């Protein structure tokens, strides 16, 4: 759990799509910790999908993320 929390914290500044997801959660009234935990949970879902499908991670831009939502 801690590793995923730290991973989410690190990617929040490195990955624009992750930052957009975090900012969206903050705009919905979530605290910093709640938004970060939601980001960690989202990253876990992506990780399991990658393992299931046998694919590699492909970062999406925030615009792509908004279109998919």
mmCIF file as Biopython writes it, N, C-alpha, C and O atoms, coordinates in Angstrom:
data_model
#
loop_
_atom_site.group_PDB
_atom_site.id
_atom_site.type_symbol
_atom_site.label_atom_id
_atom_site.label_alt_id
_atom_site.label_comp_id
_atom_site.label_asym_id
_atom_site.label_entity_id
_atom_site.label_seq_id
_atom_site.pdbx_PDB_ins_code
_atom_site.Cartn_x
_atom_site.Cartn_y
_atom_site.Cartn_z
_atom_site.occupancy
_atom_site.B_iso_or_equiv
_atom_site.auth_seq_id
_atom_site.auth_asym_id
_atom_site.pdbx_PDB_model_num
ATOM 1   N N  . UNK A ? 1  ? 0.838   -1.194  0.000   1.0 0.0 1  A 1 
ATOM 2   C CA . UNK A ? 1  ? 0.000   0.000   0.000   1.0 0.0 1  A 1 
ATOM 3   C C  . UNK A ? 1  ? 0.878   1.251   0.000   1.0 0.0 1  A 1 
ATOM 4   O O  . UNK A ? 1  ? 0.631   2.193   -0.753  1.0 0.0 1  A 1 
ATOM 5   N N  . UNK A ? 2  ? 1.894   1.251   0.843   1.0 0.0 2  A 1 
ATOM 6   C CA . UNK A ? 2  ? 2.783   2.409   0.916   1.0 0.0 2  A 1 
ATOM 7   C C  . UNK A ? 2  ? 3.523   2.630   -0.398  1.0 0.0 2  A 1 
ATOM 8   O O  . UNK A ? 2  ? 3.709   3.768   -0.828  1.0 0.0 2  A 1 
ATOM 9   N N  . UNK A ? 3  ? 3.942   1.539   -1.032  1.0 0.0 3  A 1 
ATOM 10  C CA . UNK A ? 3  ? 4.662   1.656   -2.305  1.0 0.0 3  A 1 
ATOM 11  C C  . UNK A ? 3  ? 3.778   2.305   -3.371  1.0 0.0 3  A 1 
ATOM 12  O O  . UNK A ? 3  ? 4.254   3.133   -4.147  1.0 0.0 3  A 1 
ATOM 13  N N  . UNK A ? 4  ? 2.510   1.939   -3.415  1.0 0.0 4  A 1 
ATOM 14  C CA . UNK A ? 4  ? 1.606   2.527   -4.402  1.0 0.0 4  A 1 
ATOM 15  C C  . UNK A ? 4  ? 1.308   3.989   -4.068  1.0 0.0 4  A 1 
ATOM 16  O O  . UNK A ? 4  ? 1.157   4.817   -4.967  1.0 0.0 4  A 1 
ATOM 17  N N  . UNK A ? 5  ? 1.224   4.302   -2.781  1.0 0.0 5  A 1 
ATOM 18  C CA . UNK A ? 5  ? 1.020   5.689   -2.363  1.0 0.0 5  A 1 
ATOM 19  C C  . UNK A ? 5  ? 2.206   6.545   -2.812  1.0 0.0 5  A 1 
ATOM 20  O O  . UNK A ? 5  ? 2.020   7.631   -3.362  1.0 0.0 5  A 1 
ATOM 21  N N  . UNK A ? 6  ? 3.420   6.053   -2.576  1.0 0.0 6  A 1 
ATOM 22  C CA . UNK A ? 6  ? 4.617   6.796   -2.976  1.0 0.0 6  A 1 
ATOM 23  C C  . UNK A ? 6  ? 4.729   6.888   -4.493  1.0 0.0 6  A 1 
ATOM 24  O O  . UNK A ? 6  ? 5.170   7.906   -5.026  1.0 0.0 6  A 1 
ATOM 25  N N  . UNK A ? 7  ? 4.334   5.833   -5.182  1.0 0.0 7  A 1 
ATOM 26  C CA . UNK A ? 7  ? 4.343   5.843   -6.639  1.0 0.0 7  A 1 
ATOM 27  C C  . UNK A ? 7  ? 3.383   6.903   -7.175  1.0 0.0 7  A 1 
ATOM 28  O O  . UNK A ? 7  ? 3.717   7.641   -8.102  1.0 0.0 7  A 1 
ATOM 29  N N  . UNK A ? 8  ? 2.200   6.972   -6.590  1.0 0.0 8  A 1 
ATOM 30  C CA . UNK A ? 8  ? 1.218   7.973   -7.013  1.0 0.0 8  A 1 
ATOM 31  C C  . UNK A ? 8  ? 1.739   9.380   -6.745  1.0 0.0 8  A 1 
ATOM 32  O O  . UNK A ? 8  ? 1.553   10.283  -7.560  1.0 0.0 8  A 1 
ATOM 33  N N  . UNK A ? 9  ? 2.384   9.559   -5.611  1.0 0.0 9  A 1 
ATOM 34  C CA . UNK A ? 9  ? 2.933   10.872  -5.266  1.0 0.0 9  A 1 
ATOM 35  C C  . UNK A ? 9  ? 4.013   11.283  -6.265  1.0 0.0 9  A 1 
ATOM 36  O O  . UNK A ? 9  ? 4.070   12.441  -6.679  1.0 0.0 9  A 1 
ATOM 37  N N  . UNK A ? 10 ? 4.866   10.337  -6.652  1.0 0.0 10 A 1 
ATOM 38  C CA . UNK A ? 10 ? 5.946   10.636  -7.591  1.0 0.0 10 A 1 
ATOM 39  C C  . UNK A ? 10 ? 5.409   10.918  -8.995  1.0 0.0 10 A 1 
ATOM 40  O O  . UNK A ? 10 ? 5.870   11.847  -9.658  1.0 0.0 10 A 1 
ATOM 41  N N  . UNK A ? 11 ? 4.448   10.130  -9.444  1.0 0.0 11 A 1 
ATOM 42  C CA . UNK A ? 11 ? 3.955   10.302  -10.814 1.0 0.0 11 A 1 
ATOM 43  C C  . UNK A ? 11 ? 3.063   11.525  -10.950 1.0 0.0 11 A 1 
ATOM 44  O O  . UNK A ? 11 ? 2.845   12.017  -12.057 1.0 0.0 11 A 1 
ATOM 45  N N  . UNK A ? 12 ? 2.551   12.016  -9.839  1.0 0.0 12 A 1 
ATOM 46  C CA . UNK A ? 12 ? 1.684   13.182  -9.886  1.0 0.0 12 A 1 
ATOM 47  C C  . UNK A ? 12 ? 2.414   14.370  -10.522 1.0 0.0 12 A 1 
ATOM 48  O O  . UNK A ? 12 ? 1.791   15.181  -11.207 1.0 0.0 12 A 1 
ATOM 49  N N  . UNK A ? 13 ? 3.709   14.475  -10.305 1.0 0.0 13 A 1 
ATOM 50  C CA . UNK A ? 13 ? 4.484   15.581  -10.866 1.0 0.0 13 A 1 
ATOM 51  C C  . UNK A ? 13 ? 5.153   15.224  -12.188 1.0 0.0 13 A 1 
ATOM 52  O O  . UNK A ? 13 ? 5.588   16.114  -12.918 1.0 0.0 13 A 1 
ATOM 53  N N  . UNK A ? 14 ? 5.240   13.928  -12.509 1.0 0.0 14 A 1 
ATOM 54  C CA . UNK A ? 14 ? 5.946   13.503  -13.712 1.0 0.0 14 A 1 
ATOM 55  C C  . UNK A ? 14 ? 5.011   13.180  -14.873 1.0 0.0 14 A 1 
ATOM 56  O O  . UNK A ? 14 ? 5.413   13.291  -16.032 1.0 0.0 14 A 1 
ATOM 57  N N  . UNK A ? 15 ? 3.783   12.787  -14.587 1.0 0.0 15 A 1 
ATOM 58  C CA . UNK A ? 15 ? 2.849   12.342  -15.618 1.0 0.0 15 A 1 
ATOM 59  C C  . UNK A ? 15 ? 1.668   13.312  -15.701 1.0 0.0 15 A 1 
ATOM 60  O O  . UNK A ? 15 ? 0.911   13.444  -14.740 1.0 0.0 15 A 1 
ATOM 61  N N  . UNK A ? 16 ? 1.504   13.991  -16.839 1.0 0.0 16 A 1 
ATOM 62  C CA . UNK A ? 16 ? 0.411   14.968  -16.959 1.0 0.0 16 A 1 
ATOM 63  C C  . UNK A ? 16 ? -0.978  14.358  -16.754 1.0 0.0 16 A 1 
ATOM 64  O O  . UNK A ? 16 ? -1.855  15.009  -16.188 1.0 0.0 16 A 1 
ATOM 65  N N  . UNK A ? 17 ? -1.188  13.129  -17.203 1.0 0.0 17 A 1 
ATOM 66  C CA . UNK A ? 17 ? -2.498  12.492  -17.036 1.0 0.0 17 A 1 
ATOM 67  C C  . UNK A ? 17 ? -2.779  12.233  -15.561 1.0 0.0 17 A 1 
ATOM 68  O O  . UNK A ? 17 ? -3.911  12.401  -15.105 1.0 0.0 17 A 1 
ATOM 69  N N  . UNK A ? 18 ? -1.764  11.828  -14.818 1.0 0.0 18 A 1 
ATOM 70  C CA . UNK A ? 18 ? -1.932  11.587  -13.384 1.0 0.0 18 A 1 
ATOM 71  C C  . UNK A ? 18 ? -2.218  12.895  -12.657 1.0 0.0 18 A 1 
ATOM 72  O O  . UNK A ? 18 ? -3.052  12.946  -11.753 1.0 0.0 18 A 1 
ATOM 73  N N  . UNK A ? 19 ? -1.521  13.944  -13.061 1.0 0.0 19 A 1 
ATOM 74  C CA . UNK A ? 19 ? -1.743  15.249  -12.439 1.0 0.0 19 A 1 
ATOM 75  C C  . UNK A ? 19 ? -3.165  15.745  -12.711 1.0 0.0 19 A 1 
ATOM 76  O O  . UNK A ? 19 ? -3.814  16.312  -11.832 1.0 0.0 19 A 1 
ATOM 77  N N  . UNK A ? 20 ? -3.635  15.523  -13.933 1.0 0.0 20 A 1 
ATOM 78  C CA . UNK A ? 20 ? -4.993  15.937  -14.284 1.0 0.0 20 A 1 
ATOM 79  C C  . UNK A ? 20 ? -6.020  15.174  -13.450 1.0 0.0 20 A 1 
ATOM 80  O O  . UNK A ? 20 ? -7.011  15.754  -13.007 1.0 0.0 20 A 1 
ATOM 81  N N  . UNK A ? 21 ? -5.788  13.876  -13.235 1.0 0.0 21 A 1 
ATOM 82  C CA . UNK A ? 21 ? -6.705  13.069  -12.422 1.0 0.0 21 A 1 
ATOM 83  C C  . UNK A ? 21 ? -6.695  13.565  -10.976 1.0 0.0 21 A 1 
ATOM 84  O O  . UNK A ? 21 ? -7.748  13.686  -10.351 1.0 0.0 21 A 1 
ATOM 85  N N  . UNK A ? 22 ? -5.513  13.848  -10.453 1.0 0.0 22 A 1 
ATOM 86  C CA . UNK A ? 22 ? -5.386  14.364  -9.085  1.0 0.0 22 A 1 
ATOM 87  C C  . UNK A ? 22 ? -6.120  15.702  -8.951  1.0 0.0 22 A 1 
ATOM 88  O O  . UNK A ? 22 ? -6.892  15.900  -8.012  1.0 0.0 22 A 1 
ATOM 89  N N  . UNK A ? 23 ? -5.878  16.612  -9.886  1.0 0.0 23 A 1 
ATOM 90  C CA . UNK A ? 23 ? -6.531  17.929  -9.843  1.0 0.0 23 A 1 
ATOM 91  C C  . UNK A ? 23 ? -8.052  17.801  -9.939  1.0 0.0 23 A 1 
ATOM 92  O O  . UNK A ? 23 ? -8.783  18.551  -9.291  1.0 0.0 23 A 1 
ATOM 93  N N  . UNK A ? 24 ? -8.522  16.856  -10.743 1.0 0.0 24 A 1 
ATOM 94  C CA . UNK A ? 24 ? -9.957  16.624  -10.877 1.0 0.0 24 A 1 
ATOM 95  C C  . UNK A ? 24 ? -10.555 16.164  -9.547  1.0 0.0 24 A 1 
ATOM 96  O O  . UNK A ? 24 ? -11.648 16.585  -9.169  1.0 0.0 24 A 1 
ATOM 97  N N  . UNK A ? 25 ? -9.834  15.303  -8.851  1.0 0.0 25 A 1 
ATOM 98  C CA . UNK A ? 25 ? -10.308 14.828  -7.551  1.0 0.0 25 A 1 
ATOM 99  C C  . UNK A ? 25 ? -10.313 15.961  -6.525  1.0 0.0 25 A 1 
ATOM 100 O O  . UNK A ? 25 ? -11.231 16.066  -5.712  1.0 0.0 25 A 1 
ATOM 101 N N  . UNK A ? 26 ? -9.289  16.800  -6.566  1.0 0.0 26 A 1 
ATOM 102 C CA . UNK A ? 26 ? -9.233  17.942  -5.646  1.0 0.0 26 A 1 
ATOM 103 C C  . UNK A ? 26 ? -10.380 18.909  -5.930  1.0 0.0 26 A 1 
ATOM 104 O O  . UNK A ? 26 ? -10.964 19.474  -5.005  1.0 0.0 26 A 1 
ATOM 105 N N  . UNK A ? 27 ? -10.702 19.098  -7.214  1.0 0.0 27 A 1 
ATOM 106 C CA . UNK A ? 27 ? -11.803 19.987  -7.578  1.0 0.0 27 A 1 
ATOM 107 C C  . UNK A ? 27 ? -13.138 19.440  -7.087  1.0 0.0 27 A 1 
ATOM 108 O O  . UNK A ? 27 ? -14.076 20.204  -6.859  1.0 0.0 27 A 1 
ATOM 109 N N  . UNK A ? 28 ? -13.227 18.143  -6.926  1.0 0.0 28 A 1 
ATOM 110 C CA . UNK A ? 28 ? -14.449 17.512  -6.417  1.0 0.0 28 A 1 
ATOM 111 C C  . UNK A ? 28 ? -14.539 17.581  -4.896  1.0 0.0 28 A 1 
ATOM 112 O O  . UNK A ? 28 ? -15.490 17.068  -4.306  1.0 0.0 28 A 1 
ATOM 113 N N  . UNK A ? 29 ? -13.553 18.216  -4.259  1.0 0.0 29 A 1 
ATOM 114 C CA . UNK A ? 29 ? -13.606 18.414  -2.818  1.0 0.0 29 A 1 
ATOM 115 C C  . UNK A ? 29 ? -12.846 17.390  -1.999  1.0 0.0 29 A 1 
ATOM 116 O O  . UNK A ? 29 ? -12.970 17.369  -0.775  1.0 0.0 29 A 1 
ATOM 117 N N  . UNK A ? 30 ? -12.062 16.542  -2.645  1.0 0.0 30 A 1 
ATOM 118 C CA . UNK A ? 30 ? -11.278 15.548  -1.912  1.0 0.0 30 A 1 
ATOM 119 C C  . UNK A ? 30 ? -10.053 16.216  -1.293  1.0 0.0 30 A 1 
ATOM 120 O O  . UNK A ? 30 ? -9.514  17.178  -1.842  1.0 0.0 30 A 1 
ATOM 121 N N  . UNK A ? 31 ? -9.623  15.700  -0.150  1.0 0.0 31 A 1 
ATOM 122 C CA . UNK A ? 31 ? -8.400  16.207  0.463   1.0 0.0 31 A 1 
ATOM 123 C C  . UNK A ? 31 ? -7.208  15.698  -0.340  1.0 0.0 31 A 1 
ATOM 124 O O  . UNK A ? 31 ? -7.353  14.840  -1.210  1.0 0.0 31 A 1 
ATOM 125 N N  . UNK A ? 32 ? -6.035  16.234  -0.039  1.0 0.0 32 A 1 
ATOM 126 C CA . UNK A ? 32 ? -4.815  15.811  -0.729  1.0 0.0 32 A 1 
ATOM 127 C C  . UNK A ? 32 ? -4.623  14.301  -0.598  1.0 0.0 32 A 1 
ATOM 128 O O  . UNK A ? 32 ? -4.359  13.619  -1.589  1.0 0.0 32 A 1 
ATOM 129 N N  . UNK A ? 33 ? -4.754  13.786  0.607   1.0 0.0 33 A 1 
ATOM 130 C CA . UNK A ? 33 ? -4.540  12.355  0.838   1.0 0.0 33 A 1 
ATOM 131 C C  . UNK A ? 33 ? -5.591  11.517  0.126   1.0 0.0 33 A 1 
ATOM 132 O O  . UNK A ? 33 ? -5.259  10.488  -0.463  1.0 0.0 33 A 1 
ATOM 133 N N  . UNK A ? 34 ? -6.847  11.936  0.166   1.0 0.0 34 A 1 
ATOM 134 C CA . UNK A ? 34 ? -7.905  11.192  -0.515  1.0 0.0 34 A 1 
ATOM 135 C C  . UNK A ? 34 ? -7.674  11.163  -2.021  1.0 0.0 34 A 1 
ATOM 136 O O  . UNK A ? 34 ? -7.835  10.121  -2.656  1.0 0.0 34 A 1 
ATOM 137 N N  . UNK A ? 35 ? -7.299  12.301  -2.590  1.0 0.0 35 A 1 
ATOM 138 C CA . UNK A ? 35 ? -7.046  12.366  -4.029  1.0 0.0 35 A 1 
ATOM 139 C C  . UNK A ? 35 ? -5.842  11.507  -4.401  1.0 0.0 35 A 1 
ATOM 140 O O  . UNK A ? 35 ? -5.847  10.848  -5.441  1.0 0.0 35 A 1 
ATOM 141 N N  . UNK A ? 36 ? -4.823  11.512  -3.566  1.0 0.0 36 A 1 
ATOM 142 C CA . UNK A ? 36 ? -3.634  10.707  -3.828  1.0 0.0 36 A 1 
ATOM 143 C C  . UNK A ? 36 ? -3.946  9.217   -3.743  1.0 0.0 36 A 1 
ATOM 144 O O  . UNK A ? 36 ? -3.444  8.434   -4.550  1.0 0.0 36 A 1 
ATOM 145 N N  . UNK A ? 37 ? -4.762  8.820   -2.783  1.0 0.0 37 A 1 
ATOM 146 C CA . UNK A ? 37 ? -5.151  7.411   -2.669  1.0 0.0 37 A 1 
ATOM 147 C C  . UNK A ? 37 ? -6.013  6.981   -3.853  1.0 0.0 37 A 1 
ATOM 148 O O  . UNK A ? 37 ? -5.903  5.846   -4.317  1.0 0.0 37 A 1 
ATOM 149 N N  . UNK A ? 38 ? -6.853  7.860   -4.337  1.0 0.0 38 A 1 
ATOM 150 C CA . UNK A ? 38 ? -7.641  7.539   -5.532  1.0 0.0 38 A 1 
ATOM 151 C C  . UNK A ? 38 ? -6.734  7.388   -6.746  1.0 0.0 38 A 1 
ATOM 152 O O  . UNK A ? 38 ? -6.960  6.517   -7.586  1.0 0.0 38 A 1 
ATOM 153 N N  . UNK A ? 39 ? -5.712  8.227   -6.842  1.0 0.0 39 A 1 
ATOM 154 C CA . UNK A ? 39 ? -4.744  8.106   -7.927  1.0 0.0 39 A 1 
ATOM 155 C C  . UNK A ? 39 ? -3.986  6.788   -7.821  1.0 0.0 39 A 1 
ATOM 156 O O  . UNK A ? 39 ? -3.755  6.123   -8.830  1.0 0.0 39 A 1 
ATOM 157 N N  . UNK A ? 40 ? -3.601  6.410   -6.614  1.0 0.0 40 A 1 
ATOM 158 C CA . UNK A ? 40 ? -2.906  5.131   -6.409  1.0 0.0 40 A 1 
ATOM 159 C C  . UNK A ? 40 ? -3.806  3.978   -6.831  1.0 0.0 40 A 1 
ATOM 160 O O  . UNK A ? 40 ? -3.347  3.036   -7.477  1.0 0.0 40 A 1 
ATOM 161 N N  . UNK A ? 41 ? -5.074  4.044   -6.472  1.0 0.0 41 A 1 
ATOM 162 C CA . UNK A ? 41 ? -6.019  2.988   -6.842  1.0 0.0 41 A 1 
ATOM 163 C C  . UNK A ? 41 ? -6.179  2.909   -8.353  1.0 0.0 41 A 1 
ATOM 164 O O  . UNK A ? 41 ? -6.266  1.817   -8.914  1.0 0.0 41 A 1 
ATOM 165 N N  . UNK A ? 42 ? -6.219  4.055   -9.010  1.0 0.0 42 A 1 
ATOM 166 C CA . UNK A ? 42 ? -6.325  4.072   -10.464 1.0 0.0 42 A 1 
ATOM 167 C C  . UNK A ? 42 ? -5.087  3.434   -11.091 1.0 0.0 42 A 1 
ATOM 168 O O  . UNK A ? 42 ? -5.193  2.685   -12.062 1.0 0.0 42 A 1 
ATOM 169 N N  . UNK A ? 43 ? -3.918  3.733   -10.536 1.0 0.0 43 A 1 
ATOM 170 C CA . UNK A ? 43 ? -2.676  3.154   -11.061 1.0 0.0 43 A 1 
ATOM 171 C C  . UNK A ? 43 ? -2.653  1.644   -10.872 1.0 0.0 43 A 1 
ATOM 172 O O  . UNK A ? 43 ? -2.123  0.923   -11.718 1.0 0.0 43 A 1 
ATOM 173 N N  . UNK A ? 44 ? -3.218  1.158   -9.777  1.0 0.0 44 A 1 
ATOM 174 C CA . UNK A ? 44 ? -3.304  -0.287  -9.555  1.0 0.0 44 A 1 
ATOM 175 C C  . UNK A ? 44 ? -4.200  -0.918  -10.618 1.0 0.0 44 A 1 
ATOM 176 O O  . UNK A ? 44 ? -3.881  -1.984  -11.144 1.0 0.0 44 A 1 
ATOM 177 N N  . UNK A ? 45 ? -5.304  -0.276  -10.931 1.0 0.0 45 A 1 
ATOM 178 C CA . UNK A ? 45 ? -6.202  -0.794  -11.968 1.0 0.0 45 A 1 
ATOM 179 C C  . UNK A ? 45 ? -5.493  -0.859  -13.317 1.0 0.0 45 A 1 
ATOM 180 O O  . UNK A ? 45 ? -5.650  -1.829  -14.058 1.0 0.0 45 A 1 
ATOM 181 N N  . UNK A ? 46 ? -4.721  0.165   -13.631 1.0 0.0 46 A 1 
ATOM 182 C CA . UNK A ? 46 ? -3.959  0.182   -14.882 1.0 0.0 46 A 1 
ATOM 183 C C  . UNK A ? 46 ? -2.918  -0.931  -14.881 1.0 0.0 46 A 1 
ATOM 184 O O  . UNK A ? 46 ? -2.733  -1.614  -15.888 1.0 0.0 46 A 1 
ATOM 185 N N  . UNK A ? 47 ? -2.241  -1.113  -13.756 1.0 0.0 47 A 1 
ATOM 186 C CA . UNK A ? 47 ? -1.224  -2.160  -13.645 1.0 0.0 47 A 1 
ATOM 187 C C  . UNK A ? 47 ? -1.828  -3.546  -13.878 1.0 0.0 47 A 1 
ATOM 188 O O  . UNK A ? 47 ? -1.263  -4.349  -14.620 1.0 0.0 47 A 1 
ATOM 189 N N  . UNK A ? 48 ? -2.956  -3.827  -13.256 1.0 0.0 48 A 1 
ATOM 190 C CA . UNK A ? 48 ? -3.599  -5.126  -13.448 1.0 0.0 48 A 1 
ATOM 191 C C  . UNK A ? 48 ? -4.079  -5.311  -14.887 1.0 0.0 48 A 1 
ATOM 192 O O  . UNK A ? 48 ? -4.000  -6.416  -15.424 1.0 0.0 48 A 1 
ATOM 193 N N  . UNK A ? 49 ? -4.571  -4.254  -15.511 1.0 0.0 49 A 1 
ATOM 194 C CA . UNK A ? 49 ? -4.992  -4.344  -16.912 1.0 0.0 49 A 1 
ATOM 195 C C  . UNK A ? 49 ? -3.794  -4.633  -17.811 1.0 0.0 49 A 1 
ATOM 196 O O  . UNK A ? 49 ? -3.905  -5.399  -18.769 1.0 0.0 49 A 1 
ATOM 197 N N  . UNK A ? 50 ? -2.655  -4.024  -17.505 1.0 0.0 50 A 1 
ATOM 198 C CA . UNK A ? 50 ? -1.438  -4.296  -18.279 1.0 0.0 50 A 1 
ATOM 199 C C  . UNK A ? 50 ? -1.023  -5.750  -18.133 1.0 0.0 50 A 1 
ATOM 200 O O  . UNK A ? 50 ? -0.658  -6.393  -19.117 1.0 0.0 50 A 1 
ATOM 201 N N  . UNK A ? 51 ? -1.076  -6.271  -16.920 1.0 0.0 51 A 1 
ATOM 202 C CA . UNK A ? 51 ? -0.728  -7.673  -16.693 1.0 0.0 51 A 1 
ATOM 203 C C  . UNK A ? 51 ? -1.712  -8.604  -17.396 1.0 0.0 51 A 1 
ATOM 204 O O  . UNK A ? 51 ? -1.311  -9.606  -17.990 1.0 0.0 51 A 1 
ATOM 205 N N  . UNK A ? 52 ? -2.991  -8.273  -17.327 1.0 0.0 52 A 1 
ATOM 206 C CA . UNK A ? 52 ? -4.027  -9.091  -17.956 1.0 0.0 52 A 1 
ATOM 207 C C  . UNK A ? 52 ? -3.866  -9.136  -19.473 1.0 0.0 52 A 1 
ATOM 208 O O  . UNK A ? 52 ? -3.980  -10.196 -20.088 1.0 0.0 52 A 1 
ATOM 209 N N  . UNK A ? 53 ? -3.597  -7.967  -20.070 1.0 0.0 53 A 1 
ATOM 210 C CA . UNK A ? 53 ? -3.539  -7.863  -21.523 1.0 0.0 53 A 1 
ATOM 211 C C  . UNK A ? 53 ? -2.145  -8.088  -22.091 1.0 0.0 53 A 1 
ATOM 212 O O  . UNK A ? 53 ? -1.983  -8.229  -23.303 1.0 0.0 53 A 1 
ATOM 213 N N  . UNK A ? 54 ? -1.139  -8.123  -21.224 1.0 0.0 54 A 1 
ATOM 214 C CA . UNK A ? 54 ? 0.237   -8.297  -21.691 1.0 0.0 54 A 1 
ATOM 215 C C  . UNK A ? 54 ? 0.737   -7.100  -22.479 1.0 0.0 54 A 1 
ATOM 216 O O  . UNK A ? 54 ? 1.455   -7.259  -23.466 1.0 0.0 54 A 1 
ATOM 217 N N  . UNK A ? 55 ? 0.364   -5.903  -22.049 1.0 0.0 55 A 1 
ATOM 218 C CA . UNK A ? 55 ? 0.762   -4.686  -22.754 1.0 0.0 55 A 1 
ATOM 219 C C  . UNK A ? 55 ? 1.697   -3.848  -21.890 1.0 0.0 55 A 1 
ATOM 220 O O  . UNK A ? 55 ? 1.879   -4.113  -20.702 1.0 0.0 55 A 1 
ATOM 221 N N  . UNK A ? 56 ? 2.283   -2.839  -22.511 1.0 0.0 56 A 1 
ATOM 222 C CA . UNK A ? 56 ? 3.145   -1.900  -21.811 1.0 0.0 56 A 1 
ATOM 223 C C  . UNK A ? 56 ? 2.370   -0.617  -21.543 1.0 0.0 56 A 1 
ATOM 224 O O  . UNK A ? 56 ? 1.363   -0.342  -22.196 1.0 0.0 56 A 1 
ATOM 225 N N  . UNK A ? 57 ? 2.846   0.167   -20.578 1.0 0.0 57 A 1 
ATOM 226 C CA . UNK A ? 57 ? 2.187   1.416   -20.230 1.0 0.0 57 A 1 
ATOM 227 C C  . UNK A ? 57 ? 2.411   2.446   -21.324 1.0 0.0 57 A 1 
ATOM 228 O O  . UNK A ? 57 ? 3.535   2.650   -21.784 1.0 0.0 57 A 1 
ATOM 229 N N  . UNK A ? 58 ? 1.328   3.090   -21.733 1.0 0.0 58 A 1 
ATOM 230 C CA . UNK A ? 58 ? 1.397   4.187   -22.687 1.0 0.0 58 A 1 
ATOM 231 C C  . UNK A ? 58 ? 0.719   5.384   -22.046 1.0 0.0 58 A 1 
ATOM 232 O O  . UNK A ? 58 ? -0.494  5.385   -21.837 1.0 0.0 58 A 1 
ATOM 233 N N  . UNK A ? 59 ? 1.500   6.392   -21.741 1.0 0.0 59 A 1 
ATOM 234 C CA . UNK A ? 59 ? 0.964   7.579   -21.086 1.0 0.0 59 A 1 
ATOM 235 C C  . UNK A ? 59 ? -0.003  8.296   -22.018 1.0 0.0 59 A 1 
ATOM 236 O O  . UNK A ? 59 ? 0.234   8.409   -23.221 1.0 0.0 59 A 1 
ATOM 237 N N  . UNK A ? 60 ? -1.095  8.777   -21.439 1.0 0.0 60 A 1 
ATOM 238 C CA . UNK A ? 60 ? -2.071  9.543   -22.208 1.0 0.0 60 A 1 
ATOM 239 C C  . UNK A ? 60 ? -1.998  10.992  -21.766 1.0 0.0 60 A 1 
ATOM 240 O O  . UNK A ? 60 ? -1.689  11.286  -20.611 1.0 0.0 60 A 1 
ATOM 241 N N  . UNK A ? 61 ? -2.285  11.893  -22.692 1.0 0.0 61 A 1 
ATOM 242 C CA . UNK A ? 61 ? -2.296  13.308  -22.348 1.0 0.0 61 A 1 
ATOM 243 C C  . UNK A ? 61 ? -3.594  13.620  -21.610 1.0 0.0 61 A 1 
ATOM 244 O O  . UNK A ? 61 ? -4.573  12.889  -21.757 1.0 0.0 61 A 1 
ATOM 245 N N  . UNK A ? 62 ? -3.620  14.691  -20.822 1.0 0.0 62 A 1 
ATOM 246 C CA . UNK A ? 62 ? -4.860  15.051  -20.120 1.0 0.0 62 A 1 
ATOM 247 C C  . UNK A ? 62 ? -6.047  15.225  -21.064 1.0 0.0 62 A 1 
ATOM 248 O O  . UNK A ? 62 ? -7.179  14.921  -20.686 1.0 0.0 62 A 1 
ATOM 249 N N  . UNK A ? 63 ? -5.810  15.707  -22.283 1.0 0.0 63 A 1 
ATOM 250 C CA . UNK A ? 63 ? -6.899  15.874  -23.243 1.0 0.0 63 A 1 
ATOM 251 C C  . UNK A ? 63 ? -7.493  14.515  -23.603 1.0 0.0 63 A 1 
ATOM 252 O O  . UNK A ? 63 ? -8.712  14.384  -23.707 1.0 0.0 63 A 1 
ATOM 253 N N  . UNK A ? 64 ? -6.637  13.490  -23.797 1.0 0.0 64 A 1 
ATOM 254 C CA . UNK A ? 64 ? -7.116  12.138  -24.076 1.0 0.0 64 A 1 
ATOM 255 C C  . UNK A ? 64 ? -7.907  11.594  -22.901 1.0 0.0 64 A 1 
ATOM 256 O O  . UNK A ? 64 ? -8.909  10.903  -23.090 1.0 0.0 64 A 1 
ATOM 257 N N  . UNK A ? 65 ? -7.469  11.899  -21.695 1.0 0.0 65 A 1 
ATOM 258 C CA . UNK A ? 65 ? -8.146  11.420  -20.492 1.0 0.0 65 A 1 
ATOM 259 C C  . UNK A ? 65 ? -9.545  12.019  -20.412 1.0 0.0 65 A 1 
ATOM 260 O O  . UNK A ? 65 ? -10.499 11.318  -20.075 1.0 0.0 65 A 1 
ATOM 261 N N  . UNK A ? 66 ? -9.678  13.308  -20.719 1.0 0.0 66 A 1 
ATOM 262 C CA . UNK A ? 66 ? -10.983 13.964  -20.671 1.0 0.0 66 A 1 
ATOM 263 C C  . UNK A ? 66 ? -11.921 13.385  -21.720 1.0 0.0 66 A 1 
ATOM 264 O O  . UNK A ? 66 ? -13.117 13.239  -21.466 1.0 0.0 66 A 1 
ATOM 265 N N  . UNK A ? 67 ? -11.393 13.053  -22.899 1.0 0.0 67 A 1 
ATOM 266 C CA . UNK A ? 67 ? -12.221 12.484  -23.949 1.0 0.0 67 A 1 
ATOM 267 C C  . UNK A ? 67 ? -12.696 11.088  -23.583 1.0 0.0 67 A 1 
ATOM 268 O O  . UNK A ? 67 ? -13.795 10.686  -23.967 1.0 0.0 67 A 1 
ATOM 269 N N  . UNK A ? 68 ? -11.882 10.346  -22.847 1.0 0.0 68 A 1 
ATOM 270 C CA . UNK A ? 68 ? -12.246 8.982   -22.463 1.0 0.0 68 A 1 
ATOM 271 C C  . UNK A ? 68 ? -13.256 8.967   -21.325 1.0 0.0 68 A 1 
ATOM 272 O O  . UNK A ? 68 ? -13.984 7.987   -21.163 1.0 0.0 68 A 1 
ATOM 273 N N  . UNK A ? 69 ? -13.315 10.025  -20.541 1.0 0.0 69 A 1 
ATOM 274 C CA . UNK A ? 69 ? -14.207 10.059  -19.362 1.0 0.0 69 A 1 
ATOM 275 C C  . UNK A ? 69 ? -15.632 10.337  -19.724 1.0 0.0 69 A 1 
ATOM 276 O O  . UNK A ? 69 ? -16.492 10.395  -18.845 1.0 0.0 69 A 1 
#
